[in-house]
Amino acid sequence: MAIDLTHLEAAIRSAVPVAHLEIEDQSSGCGESYAILLVSEAFQGKTTLARHRMVNELLKNEIAQMHAFSQKTFTPAQYQDFLAKKA
C-alpha cells in the first residue's frame, strides 16, 4: 500500500520538532519511494547513524509500506553549513 505525502509529513511532524522539512516523492507519484531532508533540534549531539535509526523507528510503519526510503538529517546549525556549501 502506498504512503500519501501528507500522511508522511504529518507522521514526521508529530514525532519530532521540525525546523525544516523537505519530502520528495521519487516514485512519480505512486507513493512507494521517498527521500526526506529533515532539520531538527532533536538531532543535537547524535551521530548520523543514531539520527537515521531514530527516524526509522519513528516511521517504521510507514517505511514498511514503501519500496525505498532515504533521508538526510541535520541540526539547524549543520543545515546552515550545508546551505552555505551549496551556494
TIVO-2410 file (N, C-alpha, C; in nm, 3 decimals):
# residues 87
REC num residu      c1      c2      c3 atome chaine
REC   1      M   0.084  -0.118   0.000     N      A
REC   1      M   0.000   0.000   0.000    CA      A
REC   1      M   0.089   0.125   0.000     C      A
REC   2      A   0.059   0.216  -0.085     N      A
REC   2      A   0.138   0.338  -0.098    CA      A
REC   2      A   0.112   0.434   0.018     C      A
REC   3      I   0.213   0.514   0.047     N      A
REC   3      I   0.203   0.614   0.152    CA      A
REC   3      I   0.176   0.750   0.088     C      A
REC   4      D   0.080   0.820   0.140     N      A
REC   4      D   0.047   0.954   0.093    CA      A
REC   4      D   0.147   1.054   0.151     C      A
REC   5      L   0.189   1.150   0.071     N      A
REC   5      L   0.287   1.250   0.114    CA      A
REC   5      L   0.238   1.326   0.237     C      A
REC   6      T   0.112   1.363   0.242     N      A
REC   6      T   0.061   1.438   0.356    CA      A
REC   6      T   0.062   1.353   0.483     C      A
REC   7      H   0.036   1.224   0.469     N      A
REC   7      H   0.042   1.133   0.584    CA      A
REC   7      H   0.186   1.122   0.635     C      A
REC   8      L   0.282   1.109   0.545     N      A
REC   8      L   0.422   1.100   0.583    CA      A
REC   8      L   0.467   1.228   0.654     C      A
REC   9      E   0.429   1.342   0.599     N      A
REC   9      E   0.465   1.470   0.662    CA      A
REC   9      E   0.405   1.481   0.802     C      A
REC  10      A   0.279   1.445   0.817     N      A
REC  10      A   0.213   1.451   0.948    CA      A
REC  10      A   0.281   1.358   1.048     C      A
REC  11      A   0.321   1.240   1.003     N      A
REC  11      A   0.388   1.145   1.092    CA      A
REC  11      A   0.521   1.200   1.141     C      A
REC  12      I   0.595   1.265   1.052     N      A
REC  12      I   0.724   1.323   1.090    CA      A
REC  12      I   0.703   1.439   1.187     C      A
REC  13      R   0.613   1.529   1.151     N      A
REC  13      R   0.591   1.648   1.235    CA      A
REC  13      R   0.535   1.614   1.373     C      A
REC  14      S   0.463   1.505   1.385     N      A
REC  14      S   0.409   1.466   1.515    CA      A
REC  14      S   0.514   1.395   1.601     C      A
REC  15      A   0.623   1.349   1.539     N      A
REC  15      A   0.724   1.272   1.612    CA      A
REC  15      A   0.842   1.354   1.661     C      A
REC  16      V   0.882   1.456   1.586     N      A
REC  16      V   0.999   1.536   1.623    CA      A
REC  16      V   0.971   1.684   1.597     C      A
REC  17      P   1.038   1.773   1.672     N      A
REC  17      P   1.024   1.916   1.641    CA      A
REC  17      P   1.097   1.945   1.510     C      A
REC  18      V   1.026   1.999   1.414     N      A
REC  18      V   1.080   2.019   1.279    CA      A
REC  18      V   1.115   2.166   1.259     C      A
REC  19      A   1.242   2.191   1.226     N      A
REC  19      A   1.285   2.326   1.189    CA      A
REC  19      A   1.271   2.345   1.038     C      A
REC  20      H   1.293   2.238   0.963     N      A
REC  20      H   1.279   2.241   0.817    CA      A
REC  20      H   1.256   2.098   0.770     C      A
REC  21      L   1.169   2.082   0.670     N      A
REC  21      L   1.139   1.950   0.617    CA      A
REC  21      L   1.115   1.959   0.468     C      A
REC  22      E   1.184   1.873   0.394     N      A
REC  22      E   1.159   1.856   0.251    CA      A
REC  22      E   1.130   1.709   0.228     C      A
REC  23      I   1.023   1.682   0.155     N      A
REC  23      I   0.988   1.545   0.121    CA      A
REC  23      I   0.975   1.537  -0.030     C      A
REC  24      E   1.044   1.442  -0.089     N      A
REC  24      E   1.038   1.424  -0.234    CA      A
REC  24      E   0.985   1.284  -0.265     C      A
REC  25      D   0.875   1.279  -0.338     N      A
REC  25      D   0.822   1.152  -0.386    CA      A
REC  25      D   0.904   1.115  -0.509     C      A
REC  26      Q   0.989   1.016  -0.497     N      A
REC  26      Q   1.077   0.976  -0.607    CA      A
REC  26      Q   1.017   0.864  -0.691     C      A
REC  27      S   0.889   0.838  -0.671     N      A
REC  27      S   0.824   0.727  -0.742    CA      A
REC  27      S   0.723   0.776  -0.844     C      A
REC  28      S   0.739   0.897  -0.891     N      A
REC  28      S   0.649   0.954  -0.993    CA      A
REC  28      S   0.504   0.959  -0.944     C      A
REC  29      G   0.486   0.981  -0.815     N      A
REC  29      G   0.352   0.999  -0.762    CA      A
REC  29      G   0.283   0.876  -0.708     C      A
REC  30      C   0.346   0.759  -0.716     N      A
REC  30      C   0.276   0.639  -0.666    CA      A
REC  30      C   0.296   0.617  -0.516     C      A
REC  31      G   0.384   0.695  -0.452     N      A
REC  31      G   0.399   0.690  -0.308    CA      A
REC  31      G   0.475   0.572  -0.253     C      A
REC  32      E   0.564   0.514  -0.331     N      A
REC  32      E   0.639   0.399  -0.283    CA      A
REC  32      E   0.787   0.426  -0.263     C      A
REC  33      S   0.832   0.547  -0.294     N      A
REC  33      S   0.972   0.582  -0.276    CA      A
REC  33      S   0.983   0.729  -0.239     C      A
REC  34      Y   1.038   0.754  -0.121     N      A
REC  34      Y   1.050   0.891  -0.072    CA      A
REC  34      Y   1.193   0.920  -0.027     C      A
REC  35      A   1.232   1.045  -0.043     N      A
REC  35      A   1.356   1.098   0.013    CA      A
REC  35      A   1.317   1.218   0.098     C      A
REC  36      I   1.374   1.224   0.217     N      A
REC  36      I   1.345   1.337   0.305    CA      A
REC  36      I   1.473   1.408   0.345     C      A
REC  37      L   1.460   1.536   0.369     N      A
REC  37      L   1.564   1.616   0.432    CA      A
REC  37      L   1.497   1.675   0.555     C      A
REC  38      L   1.549   1.641   0.673     N      A
REC  38      L   1.485   1.678   0.798    CA      A
REC  38      L   1.585   1.752   0.887     C      A
REC  39      V   1.544   1.870   0.931     N      A
REC  39      V   1.626   1.951   1.021    CA      A
REC  39      V   1.552   1.962   1.154     C      A
REC  40      S   1.622   1.924   1.263     N      A
REC  40      S   1.557   1.925   1.393    CA      A
REC  40      S   1.658   1.942   1.505     C      A
REC  41      E   1.618   2.014   1.608     N      A
REC  41      E   1.699   2.026   1.730    CA      A
REC  41      E   1.713   1.891   1.799     C      A
REC  42      A   1.622   1.799   1.773     N      A
REC  42      A   1.625   1.667   1.836    CA      A
REC  42      A   1.750   1.589   1.797     C      A
REC  43      F   1.817   1.630   1.690     N      A
REC  43      F   1.936   1.559   1.643    CA      A
REC  43      F   2.064   1.607   1.710     C      A
REC  44      Q   2.054   1.712   1.790     N      A
REC  44      Q   2.172   1.768   1.857    CA      A
REC  44      Q   2.243   1.661   1.939     C      A
REC  45      G   2.373   1.646   1.918     N      A
REC  45      G   2.453   1.551   1.995    CA      A
REC  45      G   2.443   1.407   1.949     C      A
REC  46      K   2.367   1.380   1.842     N      A
REC  46      K   2.352   1.244   1.792    CA      A
REC  46      K   2.435   1.226   1.664     C      A
REC  47      T   2.489   1.107   1.646     N      A
REC  47      T   2.561   1.075   1.523    CA      A
REC  47      T   2.460   1.060   1.409     C      A
REC  48      T   2.509   1.061   1.288     N      A
REC  48      T   2.421   1.042   1.172    CA      A
REC  48      T   2.350   0.908   1.182     C      A
REC  49      L   2.422   0.804   1.220     N      A
REC  49      L   2.361   0.672   1.234    CA      A
REC  49      L   2.250   0.673   1.339     C      A
REC  50      A   2.274   0.737   1.452     N      A
REC  50      A   2.172   0.745   1.557    CA      A
REC  50      A   2.049   0.822   1.509     C      A
REC  51      R   2.071   0.928   1.432     N      A
REC  51      R   1.959   1.006   1.377    CA      A
REC  51      R   1.875   0.920   1.283     C      A
REC  52      H   1.943   0.849   1.194     N      A
REC  52      H   1.872   0.766   1.096    CA      A
REC  52      H   1.795   0.654   1.166     C      A
REC  53      R   1.856   0.595   1.266     N      A
REC  53      R   1.785   0.492   1.342    CA      A
REC  53      R   1.663   0.550   1.412     C      A
REC  54      M   1.677   0.670   1.465     N      A
REC  54      M   1.566   0.738   1.532    CA      A
REC  54      M   1.450   0.760   1.434     C      A
REC  55      V   1.480   0.814   1.316     N      A
REC  55      V   1.377   0.839   1.215    CA      A
REC  55      V   1.316   0.707   1.169     C      A
REC  56      N   1.401   0.606   1.144     N      A
REC  56      N   1.349   0.476   1.101    CA      A
REC  56      N   1.254   0.417   1.203     C      A
REC  57      E   1.286   0.432   1.330     N      A
REC  57      E   1.198   0.380   1.435    CA      A
REC  57      E   1.067   0.458   1.441     C      A
REC  58      L   1.077   0.591   1.431     N      A
REC  58      L   0.957   0.674   1.436    CA      A
REC  58      L   0.862   0.648   1.319     C      A
REC  59      L   0.920   0.613   1.205     N      A
REC  59      L   0.841   0.593   1.082    CA      A
REC  59      L   0.835   0.448   1.038     C      A
REC  60      K   0.857   0.355   1.130     N      A
REC  60      K   0.868   0.214   1.089    CA      A
REC  60      K   0.743   0.162   1.018     C      A
REC  61      N   0.626   0.204   1.059     N      A
REC  61      N   0.503   0.157   0.992    CA      A
REC  61      N   0.493   0.211   0.850     C      A
REC  62      E   0.530   0.337   0.833     N      A
REC  62      E   0.524   0.400   0.700    CA      A
REC  62      E   0.632   0.341   0.609     C      A
REC  63      I   0.754   0.327   0.661     N      A
REC  63      I   0.864   0.274   0.581    CA      A
REC  63      I   0.836   0.131   0.537     C      A
REC  64      A   0.769   0.054   0.620     N      A
REC  64      A   0.737  -0.085   0.586    CA      A
REC  64      A   0.648  -0.095   0.463     C      A
REC  65      Q   0.576   0.013   0.432     N      A
REC  65      Q   0.486   0.014   0.317    CA      A
REC  65      Q   0.550   0.072   0.191     C      A
REC  66      M   0.677   0.110   0.201     N      A
REC  66      M   0.746   0.173   0.088    CA      A
REC  66      M   0.843   0.076   0.023     C      A
REC  67      H   0.876   0.106  -0.100     N      A
REC  67      H   0.980   0.030  -0.170    CA      A
REC  67      H   1.117   0.086  -0.133     C      A
REC  68      A   1.128   0.218  -0.120     N      A
REC  68      A   1.256   0.282  -0.089    CA      A
REC  68      A   1.234   0.407  -0.004     C      A
REC  69      F   1.329   0.432   0.085     N      A
REC  69      F   1.324   0.549   0.172    CA      A
REC  69      F   1.467   0.594   0.199     C      A
REC  70      S   1.495   0.722   0.172     N      A
REC  70      S   1.627   0.776   0.204    CA      A
REC  70      S   1.609   0.904   0.284     C      A
REC  71      Q   1.712   0.936   0.362     N      A
REC  71      Q   1.700   1.052   0.449    CA      A
REC  71      Q   1.833   1.124   0.466     C      A
REC  72      K   1.822   1.255   0.482     N      A
REC  72      K   1.932   1.340   0.525    CA      A
REC  72      K   1.882   1.409   0.650     C      A
REC  73      T   1.963   1.406   0.755     N      A
REC  73      T   1.921   1.465   0.882    CA      A
REC  73      T   2.029   1.563   0.930     C      A
REC  74      F   1.983   1.680   0.973     N      A
REC  74      F   2.074   1.784   1.017    CA      A
REC  74      F   2.020   1.853   1.143     C      A
REC  75      T   2.112   1.907   1.223     N      A
REC  75      T   2.074   2.004   1.324    CA      A
REC  75      T   2.057   2.137   1.249     C      A
REC  76      P   1.993   2.236   1.308     N      A
REC  76      P   1.981   2.366   1.239    CA      A
REC  76      P   2.116   2.426   1.199     C      A
REC  77      A   2.216   2.417   1.285     N      A
REC  77      A   2.349   2.472   1.252    CA      A
REC  77      A   2.413   2.395   1.136     C      A
REC  78      Q   2.399   2.264   1.136     N      A
REC  78      Q   2.455   2.184   1.027    CA      A
REC  78      Q   2.383   2.215   0.895     C      A
REC  79      Y   2.254   2.241   0.903     N      A
REC  79      Y   2.179   2.273   0.782    CA      A
REC  79      Y   2.225   2.406   0.724     C      A
REC  80      Q   2.253   2.502   0.810     N      A
REC  80      Q   2.304   2.630   0.761    CA      A
REC  80      Q   2.439   2.611   0.691     C      A
REC  81      D   2.526   2.527   0.746     N      A
REC  81      D   2.654   2.495   0.682    CA      A
REC  81      D   2.632   2.426   0.549     C      A
REC  82      F   2.536   2.333   0.544     N      A
REC  82      F   2.502   2.261   0.423    CA      A
REC  82      F   2.456   2.358   0.313     C      A
REC  83      L   2.371   2.452   0.350     N      A
REC  83      L   2.323   2.552   0.254    CA      A
REC  83      L   2.436   2.641   0.205     C      A
REC  84      A   2.526   2.679   0.294     N      A
REC  84      A   2.638   2.766   0.257    CA      A
REC  84      A   2.729   2.696   0.156     C      A
REC  85      K   2.747   2.566   0.172     N      A
REC  85      K   2.834   2.490   0.080    CA      A
REC  85      K   2.768   2.475  -0.058     C      A
REC  86      K   2.635   2.472  -0.060     N      A
REC  86      K   2.563   2.459  -0.187    CA      A
REC  86      K   2.564   2.589  -0.267     C      A
REC  87      A   2.579   2.702  -0.198     N      A
REC  87      A   2.569   2.833  -0.262    CA      A
REC  87      A   2.690   2.865  -0.347     C      A
***
